[in-house]
């Protein structure tokens, strides 16, 4: 029979035994592990590094070999320091490295000219996600140039060096390889007649004066250029869509034509480009010999083009370099084209969501049309009496509205 009165006492004894075992394991086991670890205790005062390595080798019983190039003076106090940590503290200030080969260590310089260079180094490949590898490599310290190789095609950087160097370069690359903000450019390209443009320009000045004051812009809200091209910055409620609504009257009356409302997305520091136009072909004849004439077609692209390069500042402002161009080609009497171009290049700073206006891109186009009476108009000399020629000239102005918006990446 079991004595029920003795059960509580037995349980208490078992609990004390388990607790004692846990204490023993907690205290004794780490000491046993530490006993197996090779520790170094020594004091060095301006001693030659070769002598220091020799003393540590004698104390620990581990062979430590040093290359002939290893030299220097060491002042260091070590107290129960693990062997590899002690070696690191000794050789790191001189730029040396150590490597374990079998049951011994080798100390030397991790230099490409050193025959033992492969022993001290390894290679890791880092593939970049957002930044071009060649651009990232240029941002690294020049100290790591011998350790870095770049493959622009694969967008990778290969790092060869000691593990400490590899870890440092990888950490620097991680700081560089981050997604850049993007800028969405909403544009409105409108071509209006000259008289409508002059009247509308005064309206825009009035609208511009109601925006927030900008010390870089006159009170009217616009900047006049010597070339006659003008521009300004507006804070428009509704952005480009409100401008389109305001232009409806001119479009319906035939005094304005909306060419396009493109949206371009460009990375910070990159360039986006758009071209709206046509390609005209002209016949060009050249005489290769006295009896031979060569004819070929030459193309001329005309229309509206614009380059857009944004740069986002730390304060969320946008520095934009804009290069708009308006061109037209007219065939002359000798069948050679005359190209009229109106181009401007400017760099401005705008706030996120602010609308930039560029105007003054005027273009005068001459047109000639002929009509003749059938049959009679083809007669020599007399045909001139039955032919009518009309010449017309049209002055137009291209106005560009640009509203940039910053799109920040999601991490």
C-alpha positions as CSV (number, residue, x, y, z in Angstrom):
1,X,0.0,0.0,0.0
2,X,1.1,3.6,-0.7
3,X,1.3,5.9,2.1
4,X,-0.7,8.9,1.0
5,X,0.9,11.1,3.8
6,X,4.4,10.7,2.3
7,X,3.4,11.7,-1.2
8,X,3.7,15.5,-0.7
9,X,7.1,15.2,0.8
10,X,8.3,13.0,-2.2
11,X,7.0,15.6,-4.6
12,X,8.9,18.4,-2.8
13,X,12.1,16.4,-2.9
14,X,11.7,15.8,-6.6
15,X,11.2,19.5,-7.3
16,X,14.3,20.3,-5.3
17,X,16.3,17.8,-7.3
18,X,15.1,19.2,-10.7
19,X,16.0,22.8,-9.5
20,X,19.4,21.7,-8.5
21,X,20.1,20.0,-11.8
22,X,19.0,23.2,-13.7
23,X,21.4,25.3,-11.6
24,X,24.2,22.9,-12.3
25,X,23.5,22.9,-16.1
26,X,23.2,26.7,-16.1
27,X,26.5,27.3,-14.3
28,X,28.7,24.4,-15.3
29,X,27.8,24.0,-19.0
30,X,28.9,27.6,-20.1
31,X,32.1,27.1,-18.1
32,X,32.7,23.9,-19.9
33,X,32.2,25.5,-23.2
34,X,34.4,28.4,-22.3
35,X,37.1,25.9,-21.1
36,X,37.1,24.5,-24.7
37,X,37.5,28.0,-26.2
38,X,41.1,29.2,-26.6
39,X,41.6,32.4,-24.6
40,X,44.5,34.8,-24.7
41,X,45.7,36.8,-21.7
42,X,48.8,39.0,-22.2
43,X,50.1,42.5,-22.1
44,X,52.2,44.0,-25.0
45,X,54.0,47.4,-24.7
46,X,55.4,48.6,-28.0
47,X,56.5,45.1,-29.0
48,X,57.2,43.9,-32.6
49,X,54.1,42.2,-34.1
50,X,56.1,39.1,-35.0
51,X,57.1,38.7,-31.4
52,X,53.5,39.2,-30.3
53,X,52.2,36.6,-32.7
54,X,55.0,34.2,-31.5
55,X,54.0,34.7,-27.8
56,X,50.3,34.1,-28.5
57,X,51.2,31.0,-30.5
58,X,53.3,29.7,-27.6
59,X,50.6,30.5,-25.0
60,X,47.7,28.9,-27.0
61,X,49.6,26.0,-28.6
62,X,48.3,27.1,-32.1
63,X,50.7,27.7,-34.9
64,X,50.5,31.3,-36.3
65,X,52.5,32.0,-39.5
66,X,53.2,35.5,-40.6
67,X,54.3,36.6,-44.1
68,X,57.6,38.5,-44.5
69,X,55.8,41.7,-45.3
70,X,54.1,41.7,-41.8
71,X,55.7,44.4,-39.6
72,X,54.7,46.9,-37.0
73,X,54.6,47.6,-33.2
74,X,51.8,46.6,-30.9
75,X,50.6,48.0,-27.6
76,X,47.7,46.0,-26.3
77,X,46.2,44.4,-23.1
78,X,44.4,41.2,-23.5
79,X,42.4,39.4,-20.7
80,X,40.6,36.2,-21.5
81,X,40.1,37.3,-25.1
82,X,39.2,34.5,-27.7
83,X,42.0,33.7,-30.0
84,X,40.5,35.0,-33.2
85,X,39.2,38.1,-31.6
86,X,42.8,38.8,-30.3
87,X,44.2,38.2,-33.8
88,X,41.7,40.7,-35.2
89,X,42.6,43.3,-32.6
90,X,46.3,42.9,-33.5
91,X,46.3,42.8,-37.3
92,X,43.3,45.0,-38.2
93,X,45.1,48.4,-37.4
94,X,47.8,47.5,-39.9
95,X,45.4,46.5,-42.6
96,X,46.4,42.9,-42.3
97,X,44.1,39.9,-42.3
98,X,44.2,36.4,-41.0
99,X,42.8,33.1,-42.2
100,X,42.6,29.7,-40.6
101,X,44.0,26.9,-42.8
102,X,43.5,23.5,-41.2
103,X,44.7,23.8,-37.6
104,X,46.9,26.9,-38.0
105,X,46.5,30.6,-38.9
106,X,48.2,32.7,-41.6
107,X,48.6,36.5,-41.2
108,X,49.3,38.7,-44.2
109,X,48.3,41.6,-46.4
110,X,45.1,41.0,-48.6
111,X,46.7,42.6,-51.6
112,X,46.2,41.4,-55.2
113,X,50.0,41.4,-55.6
114,X,50.4,39.0,-52.7
115,X,50.6,35.4,-53.9
116,X,48.5,34.4,-50.9
117,X,45.7,36.8,-51.8
118,X,43.2,34.0,-52.6
119,X,43.6,32.7,-49.0
120,X,42.5,35.9,-47.4
121,X,39.6,36.9,-49.7
122,X,36.4,35.6,-51.1
123,X,33.9,37.0,-53.7
124,X,30.2,37.9,-53.4
125,X,27.9,39.2,-56.1
126,X,25.3,41.9,-55.4
127,X,22.5,42.4,-57.9
128,X,21.1,45.9,-57.7
129,X,17.3,46.5,-58.0
130,X,16.8,50.2,-58.5
131,X,20.2,51.9,-59.3
132,X,22.5,51.2,-62.3
133,X,25.5,49.2,-61.2
134,X,28.0,51.5,-62.8
135,X,26.4,54.6,-61.2
136,X,26.4,52.9,-57.8
137,X,30.1,51.9,-58.1
138,X,31.1,55.5,-58.7
139,X,29.5,56.5,-55.4
140,X,31.5,54.0,-53.4
141,X,34.7,55.1,-51.7
142,X,37.8,55.1,-53.9
143,X,39.4,52.9,-51.3
144,X,37.2,50.0,-52.5
145,X,37.9,50.4,-56.2
146,X,40.3,47.5,-56.4
147,X,37.7,45.3,-54.7
148,X,34.8,46.1,-57.0
149,X,33.9,44.9,-60.5
150,X,30.8,46.0,-62.4
151,X,28.7,44.3,-65.0
152,X,26.3,46.9,-66.5
153,X,24.5,44.3,-68.6
154,X,23.6,42.2,-65.6
155,X,23.4,45.2,-63.3
156,X,25.5,43.5,-60.7
157,X,28.6,44.4,-58.6
158,X,31.1,41.7,-57.7
159,X,33.0,42.3,-54.5
160,X,36.3,40.5,-53.8
161,X,38.1,41.0,-50.5
162,X,38.1,40.0,-46.9
163,X,34.8,39.4,-45.2
164,X,35.0,42.8,-43.4
165,X,35.5,44.6,-46.7
166,X,32.6,42.7,-48.3
167,X,30.3,43.5,-45.4
168,X,31.2,47.2,-45.6
169,X,30.7,47.5,-49.4
170,X,27.4,45.6,-49.2
171,X,26.2,48.0,-46.5
172,X,27.2,51.0,-48.6
173,X,25.4,49.6,-51.6
174,X,22.3,49.0,-49.6
175,X,22.2,52.7,-48.8
176,X,22.6,53.6,-52.4
177,X,20.3,51.1,-54.0
178,X,17.0,52.6,-53.0
179,X,14.0,53.4,-55.2
180,X,13.8,57.0,-56.4
181,X,10.7,59.1,-56.5
182,X,8.9,59.5,-59.8
183,X,7.4,62.6,-61.3
184,X,4.2,62.4,-63.3
185,X,3.9,65.3,-65.7
186,X,0.5,66.2,-66.9
187,X,0.8,68.5,-69.9
188,X,-1.7,70.4,-72.1
189,X,-0.4,71.5,-75.5
190,X,-2.6,74.2,-77.1
191,X,-2.2,76.0,-80.4
192,X,-4.1,79.3,-80.6
193,X,-4.2,82.2,-83.0
194,X,-2.0,85.2,-82.2
195,X,-4.9,87.6,-81.4
196,X,-6.6,85.1,-79.1
197,X,-3.3,84.4,-77.4
198,X,-2.7,88.1,-76.6
199,X,-6.1,88.4,-75.1
200,X,-5.8,85.2,-73.2
201,X,-2.4,86.1,-71.9
202,X,-3.8,89.0,-70.0
203,X,-6.4,86.7,-68.5
204,X,-3.7,84.3,-67.4
205,X,-1.8,87.2,-65.7
206,X,-4.9,88.0,-63.7
207,X,-5.3,84.4,-62.7
208,X,-1.7,84.2,-61.8
209,X,-1.8,87.1,-59.5
210,X,-4.2,85.3,-57.2
211,X,-1.8,82.5,-56.4
212,X,0.5,82.2,-53.4
213,X,3.3,84.8,-53.6
214,X,6.6,83.6,-55.0
215,X,9.6,85.9,-54.5
216,X,11.2,84.5,-57.7
217,X,8.2,85.6,-59.8
218,X,7.0,89.2,-60.4
219,X,3.6,90.3,-59.1
220,X,1.9,89.5,-62.4
221,X,3.0,85.9,-62.0
222,X,5.1,85.8,-65.2
223,X,8.6,86.2,-66.4
224,X,9.3,87.8,-69.8
225,X,12.3,86.6,-71.8
226,X,14.3,88.6,-74.3
227,X,13.3,86.0,-77.0
228,X,9.6,86.9,-76.5
229,X,8.9,83.5,-74.9
230,X,7.1,84.0,-71.6
231,X,6.2,81.7,-68.8
232,X,4.9,81.6,-65.2
233,X,3.6,79.4,-62.4
234,X,0.0,79.1,-61.4
235,X,-1.9,77.4,-58.6
236,X,-5.0,76.2,-60.4
237,X,-7.8,74.4,-58.7
238,X,-8.4,71.2,-60.6
239,X,-5.0,71.4,-62.4
240,X,-4.9,70.7,-66.2
241,X,-8.6,69.7,-66.3
242,X,-9.7,73.2,-65.3
243,X,-7.6,74.7,-68.0
244,X,-9.2,72.4,-70.6
245,X,-12.6,73.5,-69.5
246,X,-11.5,77.2,-69.7
247,X,-10.2,76.7,-73.3
248,X,-13.5,75.2,-74.5
249,X,-14.8,78.6,-75.8
250,X,-11.7,79.2,-77.9
251,X,-11.7,75.6,-79.3
252,X,-15.4,75.8,-80.2
253,X,-14.8,79.2,-82.0
254,X,-11.9,77.8,-84.0
255,X,-9.3,80.0,-82.4
256,X,-7.6,77.3,-80.5
257,X,-6.7,73.6,-81.1
258,X,-5.8,71.2,-78.3
259,X,-3.0,69.1,-79.8
260,X,-2.5,66.7,-76.9
261,X,-2.9,66.1,-73.2
262,X,-0.1,63.7,-72.6
263,X,1.0,62.2,-69.3
264,X,4.7,61.4,-68.9
265,X,6.2,59.5,-66.0
266,X,10.0,60.0,-65.4
267,X,12.3,58.8,-62.6
268,X,14.1,61.4,-60.5
269,X,17.0,62.6,-62.6
270,X,15.9,60.8,-65.8
271,X,14.5,62.3,-69.1
272,X,11.2,61.8,-70.7
273,X,10.4,63.0,-74.2
274,X,7.3,63.3,-76.4
275,X,6.9,64.2,-80.0
276,X,3.6,65.2,-81.7
277,X,3.9,66.0,-85.4
278,X,4.4,64.5,-88.8
279,X,7.2,63.5,-91.1
280,X,7.3,65.2,-94.5
281,X,9.2,63.8,-97.4
282,X,10.9,66.0,-100.1
283,X,12.5,65.0,-103.3
284,X,16.1,66.0,-103.7
285,X,17.8,65.7,-107.0
286,X,21.6,65.7,-107.4
287,X,23.8,65.3,-110.5
288,X,26.4,62.6,-110.2
289,X,27.6,63.0,-113.7
290,X,26.9,65.3,-116.7
291,X,24.2,62.9,-117.9
292,X,23.1,61.2,-114.7
293,X,20.8,62.7,-112.1
294,X,20.1,60.9,-108.8
295,X,16.9,61.5,-107.0
296,X,16.3,60.6,-103.4
297,X,13.7,61.3,-100.7
298,X,14.6,63.2,-97.6
299,X,12.4,63.3,-94.5
300,X,11.9,66.3,-92.2
301,X,10.1,65.8,-88.9
302,X,8.0,68.8,-87.8
303,X,5.6,69.4,-85.1
304,X,5.8,69.8,-81.3
305,X,8.4,68.1,-79.2
306,X,9.3,68.4,-75.5
307,X,11.9,67.0,-73.2
308,X,11.3,66.8,-69.5
309,X,13.9,66.2,-66.8
310,X,12.8,66.4,-63.2
311,X,14.8,66.5,-60.0
312,X,13.1,66.1,-56.6
313,X,14.6,68.1,-53.7
314,X,14.6,67.0,-50.1
315,X,11.8,69.5,-49.4
316,X,9.5,68.0,-52.0
317,X,10.0,70.7,-54.6
318,X,10.7,69.8,-58.3
319,X,13.5,71.3,-60.3
320,X,12.5,70.8,-64.0
321,X,14.5,71.2,-67.1
322,X,12.1,71.6,-70.0
323,X,13.0,71.9,-73.7
324,X,9.9,72.5,-75.8
325,X,10.1,73.0,-79.6
326,X,7.6,73.9,-82.3
327,X,8.6,73.5,-86.0
328,X,7.0,73.6,-89.4
329,X,8.4,72.9,-92.9
330,X,7.4,74.8,-96.0
331,X,8.4,73.8,-99.5
332,X,10.0,76.6,-101.5
333,X,10.1,77.3,-105.2
334,X,13.1,75.1,-105.7
335,X,11.4,72.2,-104.0
336,X,13.7,72.5,-101.0
337,X,12.1,72.7,-97.6
338,X,12.4,75.6,-95.3
339,X,12.1,74.6,-91.6
340,X,10.8,77.1,-89.1
341,X,11.7,76.3,-85.5
342,X,10.8,77.9,-82.2
343,X,12.7,76.4,-79.3
344,X,13.4,77.3,-75.7
345,X,15.4,75.5,-72.9
346,X,14.7,76.5,-69.3
347,X,15.1,75.2,-65.8
348,X,12.6,76.2,-63.2
349,X,11.6,75.1,-59.7
350,X,7.9,74.4,-58.9
351,X,6.0,73.0,-56.0
352,X,4.3,69.6,-56.1
353,X,1.1,70.0,-58.1
354,X,1.8,73.6,-59.2
355,X,1.1,74.4,-62.9
356,X,3.8,75.9,-65.1
357,X,2.9,77.8,-68.2
358,X,5.2,78.4,-71.2
359,X,4.0,80.6,-74.1
360,X,5.3,82.8,-76.8
361,X,6.2,79.8,-79.1
362,X,4.9,81.7,-82.1
363,X,5.0,80.3,-85.6
364,X,4.1,81.9,-88.9
365,X,3.2,79.5,-91.7
366,X,2.7,80.5,-95.3
367,X,0.5,78.5,-97.5
368,X,-0.1,78.6,-101.3
369,X,-3.0,77.0,-103.1
370,X,-3.7,76.9,-106.9
371,X,-6.9,76.3,-108.7
372,X,-7.4,76.1,-112.5
373,X,-10.2,75.7,-115.0
374,X,-10.2,72.1,-116.5
375,X,-8.3,71.8,-119.8
376,X,-8.0,75.5,-120.4
377,X,-5.8,75.9,-117.3
378,X,-3.3,73.5,-118.8
379,X,-2.7,75.5,-122.0
380,X,0.7,77.1,-122.5
381,X,0.8,80.8,-121.7
382,X,-3.0,81.2,-122.0
383,X,-3.5,78.8,-119.1
384,X,-2.3,81.5,-116.8
385,X,-5.6,83.4,-117.5
386,X,-7.6,80.4,-116.2
387,X,-5.4,79.7,-113.1
388,X,-5.9,81.3,-109.7
389,X,-3.2,81.3,-107.0
390,X,-3.9,82.2,-103.4
391,X,-1.3,82.8,-100.7
392,X,-2.2,82.8,-97.0
393,X,-0.3,83.4,-93.8
394,X,-1.3,82.2,-90.4
395,X,0.2,83.3,-87.1
396,X,-0.2,80.8,-84.3
397,X,1.2,80.5,-80.8
398,X,1.7,77.3,-78.9
399,X,1.1,77.4,-75.2
400,X,2.1,74.6,-72.9
401,X,0.7,73.9,-69.4
402,X,2.7,71.5,-67.3
403,X,1.6,70.2,-63.9
404,X,4.2,67.9,-62.2
405,X,3.2,65.6,-59.3
406,X,5.6,63.6,-57.2
407,X,5.0,59.8,-56.7
408,X,6.9,58.5,-53.8
409,X,7.8,54.8,-53.9
410,X,6.3,52.3,-51.4
411,X,8.9,50.4,-49.4
